[in-house]
């Protein structure tokens, strides 16, 4: 098929590249000329495993191209994906101005029958709003379909090529079947293509993210209660996760969730609920607990450093909101580092991928290190805030020897309490007793 994808950010670039890889001809549209120049060279402007290699293959094959000419791309397409951002407003609701602007541009550019697909995460009813805008600017026949994405940063290519399920929300069955044809190469392992109404598809995306965020906030609240009673949350987690009705996924205590999806989607769904006159007590609590989780660790660090924390130093391993990405949006580590800097603590940081993004945010207020161990000299404590694989089994003797104090704050509970005691390291973690 001939496809255009409007928006070459995270979702749009993964979508366009993977659809091109299955034989479609895809034009990815963006208004940022600097980004387009980078993309045209086969370079990915962010880190996502496997994506850059796939981009280059499909650029060489002529199935993928990047352009700022929206009118031509849309006019030549059978399917047009909207994949622009929907950032949160001050009240937590989703800002749909970019989606609405793209819908208007699509209406101006249509030259024949097409299916317009909202890939962006949007509140219930947005498909109808897009349809209204497009219809007001064209006499060409078209349909609007909701096709939410379920991509995990760090595994997005595999998620697209081998999805758990594909959700297609269409009030026009023929349009829904056309989009299903696009996805059939990716579900040959008998994973389902789920057809539903447009509003149900929009709700499904928010509900999925809100549920996963709720599991994270739930286990973190249990961890806080365990700390109050001197109980090890690891034991409790094993006890409840072994129940097949519960399981272990997204049930890891730590410093909370971040990234471009969970924080904004929880707030946006709560805002959507209020518009319908429904209280969103659970969602509001999930959001508050998540903020408390990162603030709690920062307070514990400052308390342990003592009343003269100003002028002390810490090393931070991990800035990205999760491993296998350079994304620091809403990353708990960023919030924690900011709190420590405000308290006058010197901060030295390492991250395998997110250093440049952090540099753009913090400037010269922190020191940056390409080697994790180079961040340790002069530090009174080590904070491990992202569970990158290379942090899981480091040289603990070297850490204890290099730090001014053998003190680690493990924000992701990746270190064993007994092992740290053997190395003479005082370990503070989440929902577990201090080992010394």
C-alpha positions in Angstrom: 0.0 0.0 0.0 0.9 3.6 -0.3 1.1 5.1 3.2 2.0 8.4 4.8 2.8 8.8 8.4 2.5 12.4 9.8 5.0 12.9 12.6 8.4 11.3 12.7 8.8 11.1 16.4 9.1 7.9 18.3 5.7 6.3 17.3 5.7 7.7 13.8 9.2 6.6 12.9 8.7 3.0 14.3 5.4 2.7 12.6 6.6 4.0 9.2 9.8 2.0 9.2 8.1 -1.3 10.2 5.3 -0.9 7.6 7.9 -0.2 4.9 9.7 -3.4 6.0 6.6 -5.4 5.1 6.6 -4.2 1.5 4.6 -1.0 1.7 5.8 2.4 0.3 5.9 4.8 3.2 6.4 8.6 3.3 7.2 9.8 6.8 6.3 13.5 7.1 7.8 16.0 9.5 8.1 19.8 9.6 11.5 19.8 11.3 14.0 20.1 8.4 17.0 19.4 10.6 15.5 16.1 11.8 14.5 15.2 8.2 18.1 15.7 7.1 19.3 13.3 9.8 16.7 10.8 8.9 17.4 10.9 5.2 21.0 9.8 6.0 19.6 6.7 7.8 20.4 8.0 11.2 17.9 7.7 14.1 17.6 10.9 16.2 16.9 8.8 19.3 18.2 5.5 20.6 15.9 2.5 19.9 17.5 -1.0 19.5 17.3 -2.2 15.9 15.4 0.8 14.5 18.3 2.5 12.7 19.4 -0.6 10.9 15.8 -1.2 9.7 15.5 2.4 8.5 18.7 2.1 6.4 17.5 -1.2 4.8 14.2 0.3 3.7 15.7 3.6 2.6 18.1 1.6 0.4 15.2 -0.4 -0.9 13.3 2.7 -1.8 10.3 1.8 0.3 10.9 4.5 2.9 11.4 8.2 2.5 11.3 11.3 4.6 9.7 14.6 3.5 8.2 17.9 4.7 5.8 18.0 1.8 2.6 16.8 3.6 0.3 17.7 0.7 2.1 15.5 -1.8 2.6 12.6 0.7 -1.1 12.6 1.7 -2.4 13.1 -1.8 -0.5 10.0 -3.0 -1.6 7.8 0.0 -4.3 5.2 0.5 -3.7 5.3 4.3 -2.6 8.3 6.3 -1.4 7.8 9.9 -1.5 10.7 12.4 1.4 10.2 14.8 2.0 13.6 16.4 2.4 14.3 20.1 -0.4 14.8 22.6 1.5 16.4 25.5 -0.3 17.1 28.8 -1.8 20.5 29.6 -1.4 22.1 33.0 -4.6 20.4 34.1 -3.5 17.0 33.0 -5.7 16.8 29.9 -4.2 16.0 26.5 -3.3 18.8 24.2 -4.8 17.9 20.8 -3.7 21.0 18.9 -1.1 19.1 16.8 -3.6 16.4 16.0 -6.2 19.0 15.0 -3.7 20.9 12.9 -2.7 17.7 11.0 -6.3 16.8 10.5 -6.9 20.1 8.8 -3.9 19.7 6.6 -5.0 16.2 5.6 -8.4 17.5 4.6 -6.7 20.1 2.4 -4.5 17.5 0.8 -6.8 14.5 0.1 -7.1 13.7 -3.6 -9.0 10.4 -3.4 -10.4 7.8 -1.2 -8.3 7.3 1.9 -8.3 6.0 5.4 -7.1 8.4 8.1 -5.7 6.6 11.1 -5.1 8.1 14.6 -2.0 6.4 15.9 -1.4 9.2 18.5 -2.7 8.5 22.0 -5.9 10.5 22.1 -8.9 10.9 24.5 -12.2 9.2 23.8 -14.0 11.1 21.0 -11.0 12.4 19.2 -11.7 10.2 16.1 -15.0 12.1 15.7 -13.2 15.4 16.1 -10.7 14.4 13.4 -13.5 13.3 11.1 -15.3 16.6 11.6 -12.2 18.6 10.8 -11.3 16.6 7.7 -14.9 16.6 6.4 -15.0 20.4 6.8 -12.1 20.8 4.4 -12.7 18.2 1.6 -15.3 16.6 -0.5 -13.2 13.5 -1.1 -14.4 10.2 0.5 -12.5 9.1 3.6 -12.9 7.1 6.9 -11.3 7.7 10.2 -9.9 4.7 12.2 -8.3 4.5 15.6 -5.3 2.2 15.8 -3.5 2.8 19.1 0.1 1.8 19.6 1.4 -0.5 22.3 5.1 0.0 21.9 7.6 -0.3 24.8 10.6 1.9 24.5 13.7 -0.3 24.2 11.7 -3.1 22.5 9.5 -1.1 20.0 10.6 -2.7 16.8 9.9 -6.2 18.1 6.6 -5.0 19.6 5.5 -3.8 16.2 6.8 -6.8 14.2 5.5 -9.3 16.7 2.6 -7.6 18.6 0.5 -9.2 21.4 -2.6 -7.9 19.7 -3.6 -5.3 17.1 -6.5 -3.0 18.1 -8.5 -1.4 15.3 -11.4 0.9 16.1 -13.5 1.6 13.1 -17.1 2.6 12.6 -16.7 1.8 8.9 -16.1 -2.0 8.6 -14.4 -1.7 5.2 -11.9 0.8 6.5 -11.2 -1.5 9.5 -10.6 -4.4 7.2 -8.2 -2.3 5.1 -6.1 -1.5 8.2 -6.2 -5.1 9.2 -4.6 -6.1 5.9 -1.6 -3.9 6.8 -1.1 -5.9 10.0 -1.7 -9.4 8.8 2.1 -10.0 8.0 2.8 -9.3 11.7 0.2 -11.7 13.3 1.0 -14.9 11.5 1.7 -16.4 15.0 -2.1 -16.2 15.5 -2.1 -13.2 17.8 -5.5 -11.4 17.5 -6.5 -8.4 15.5 -9.3 -7.0 17.6 -12.0 -5.0 15.8 -14.1 -2.6 17.9 -15.7 0.8 17.8 -13.5 3.8 17.5 -14.2 5.1 21.0 -13.5 1.7 22.5 -10.1 1.6 20.8 -9.3 5.1 22.1 -10.3 3.9 25.6 -8.3 0.7 25.3 -5.0 2.5 25.0 -5.5 4.7 28.0 -6.9 1.8 30.1 -3.9 -0.5 29.3 -1.4 2.1 30.3 -3.3 3.2 33.4 -3.6 -0.4 34.6 0.2 -1.1 34.2 0.9 2.2 36.0 -1.5 1.2 38.8 0.4 -2.1 39.3 3.7 -0.2 39.7 2.2 2.3 42.1 0.5 -0.5 44.1 3.7 -2.4 44.7 5.4 0.8 45.6 2.7 1.6 48.2 3.1 -1.9 49.6 6.8 -1.3 49.8 6.3 1.8 51.8 4.1 -0.1 54.2 6.7 -2.9 54.4 9.4 -0.3 55.3 7.2 0.9 58.2 7.1 -2.6 59.6 10.6 -3.8 58.8 9.3 -6.3 56.2 11.2 -7.2 53.1 9.0 -6.4 50.1 10.8 -9.1 48.0 9.3 -11.8 50.1 5.8 -10.3 49.8 6.2 -9.8 46.1 7.0 -13.5 45.7 4.0 -14.4 47.8 1.5 -12.4 45.8 3.1 -12.7 42.3 3.0 -16.5 42.5 -0.8 -16.3 42.4 -1.5 -16.9 38.7 -4.3 -14.3 38.9 -1.7 -11.6 39.8 1.7 -12.6 38.3 5.0 -10.7 38.5 4.9 -8.3 35.5 5.0 -4.6 36.4 5.2 -5.6 40.1 8.7 -4.4 40.8 9.2 -1.9 43.6 11.4 1.1 42.8 11.4 4.8 42.3 8.4 4.8 40.0 7.5 5.0 36.4 8.4 7.7 33.9 8.7 8.2 30.1 6.4 9.8 27.6 3.3 7.5 28.1 2.4 6.4 31.7 2.6 9.8 33.4 0.6 11.7 30.8 -1.8 8.9 30.0 -2.8 8.4 33.7 -3.5 12.1 34.0 -5.3 12.3 30.7 -7.6 9.4 31.5 -8.4 11.0 34.9 -9.2 14.2 33.0 -11.4 12.3 30.6 -13.2 10.7 33.5 -14.0 14.0 35.0 -15.4 15.4 31.7 -17.9 12.5 31.9 -18.8 13.3 35.5 -16.9 10.3 36.9 -14.5 10.4 39.8 -11.1 9.1 39.1 -9.9 8.4 42.7 -7.7 5.4 41.7 -6.0 7.2 38.8 -5.4 10.3 40.9 -3.8 8.1 43.7 -1.7 6.3 41.2 -0.2 9.6 40.0 0.4 10.9 43.5 2.1 7.7 44.7 4.4 7.8 41.7 5.5 11.3 42.5 5.9 10.4 46.1 8.1 7.5 45.2 10.9 9.5 43.6 10.6 12.3 46.3 10.9 9.6 49.0 14.3 8.4 47.7 15.7 11.9 47.4 14.6 12.7 51.0 16.3 9.5 52.2 19.5 10.3 50.5 19.6 13.8 52.0 18.7 12.4 55.4 21.5 9.9 55.3 24.1 12.5 54.1 23.2 14.4 57.2 22.6 18.0 58.2 25.7 19.1 56.3 24.5 17.5 53.0 25.4 20.8 51.1 28.8 20.3 49.7 28.7 16.5 49.8 28.7 14.5 46.5 26.9 11.6 45.0 27.5 9.5 41.9 24.4 8.6 39.9 24.2 5.6 37.6 21.3 5.7 35.3 19.3 8.7 34.0 16.9 7.3 31.4 13.5 6.4 32.6 14.2 2.7 31.7 17.0 0.7 30.2 17.5 0.5 26.4 16.5 4.0 25.7 18.0 7.5 25.9 14.6 9.0 26.9 14.7 11.1 30.0 11.1 12.5 29.8 9.5 12.3 33.2 12.4 10.1 34.3 12.4 9.6 38.1 16.2 10.0 38.1 15.9 13.5 36.6 13.6 14.6 39.4 15.9 13.1 42.1 19.0 14.7 40.6 17.2 18.1 40.5 16.2 17.8 44.2 19.8 16.9 45.2 21.2 19.9 43.2 18.7 22.2 44.9 20.1 21.0 48.3 23.6 21.8 47.3 24.8 18.3 46.6 27.4 17.8 43.9 26.3 15.2 41.3 28.4 13.1 38.9 26.4 11.1 36.4 26.7 8.1 34.1 24.2 6.6 31.7 25.0 4.3 28.7 22.7 6.3 26.3 21.1 9.4 28.0 24.1 11.6 28.7 23.6 14.0 25.8 19.9 14.5 26.7 20.9 15.1 30.3 23.5 17.6 29.3 20.9 19.5 27.4 18.8 19.7 30.6 21.4 20.2 33.3 24.2 22.0 31.5 27.3 22.3 33.7 25.4 21.8 37.0 26.5 18.1 37.0 29.6 16.3 35.8 29.3 13.7 33.1 31.3 10.5 32.7 31.6 8.1 29.9 32.8 5.4 32.3 30.5 4.5 35.2 33.4 4.1 37.7 34.8 7.5 36.8 31.8 9.1 38.5 32.7 7.5 41.9 35.8 9.4 43.1 34.8 12.1 45.7 31.3 10.8 46.0 29.8 10.0 49.4 27.2 7.6 48.0 26.2 5.9 44.8 22.6 6.1 43.5 21.5 3.4 41.0 18.4 4.8 39.4 18.0 2.9 36.1 18.4 -0.9 35.9 20.8 -1.1 32.9 22.3 -4.5 32.6 25.9 -3.2 33.1 24.9 -2.0 36.6 23.6 -5.3 37.8 26.8 -7.1 38.6 29.6 -4.4 38.9 32.9 -4.6 40.8 31.5 -4.0 44.3 35.0 -4.1 45.8 36.1 -1.3 43.6 32.9 0.7 44.4 33.4 0.3 48.1 37.1 1.2 47.8 36.5 4.3 45.6 33.5 5.9 47.3 34.2 8.1 50.3 31.7 6.0 52.2 30.7 2.5 51.2 27.0 3.6 50.7 24.6 2.7 47.8 21.0 3.7 47.3 19.5 1.1 45.0 16.4 2.7 43.5 15.6 -0.4 41.4 16.2 -3.2 44.0 18.7 -4.9 41.8 21.3 -5.7 44.5 21.2 -8.5 47.0 21.2 -7.4 50.7 23.4 -10.3 51.9 25.9 -9.7 49.1 26.2 -6.0 49.9 26.9 -6.9 53.6 29.7 -9.2 52.5 31.3 -6.4 50.6 30.9 -4.0 53.5 28.5 -1.8 51.6 25.5 -0.1 53.4 22.6 -0.6 51.1 19.4 1.4 51.0 16.7 0.1 48.7 12.9 0.3 48.3 10.7 -1.7 50.7 13.6 -3.6 52.2 15.4 -3.2 55.5 18.8 -1.5 55.5 21.4 -4.2 55.7 23.8 -2.6 58.2 
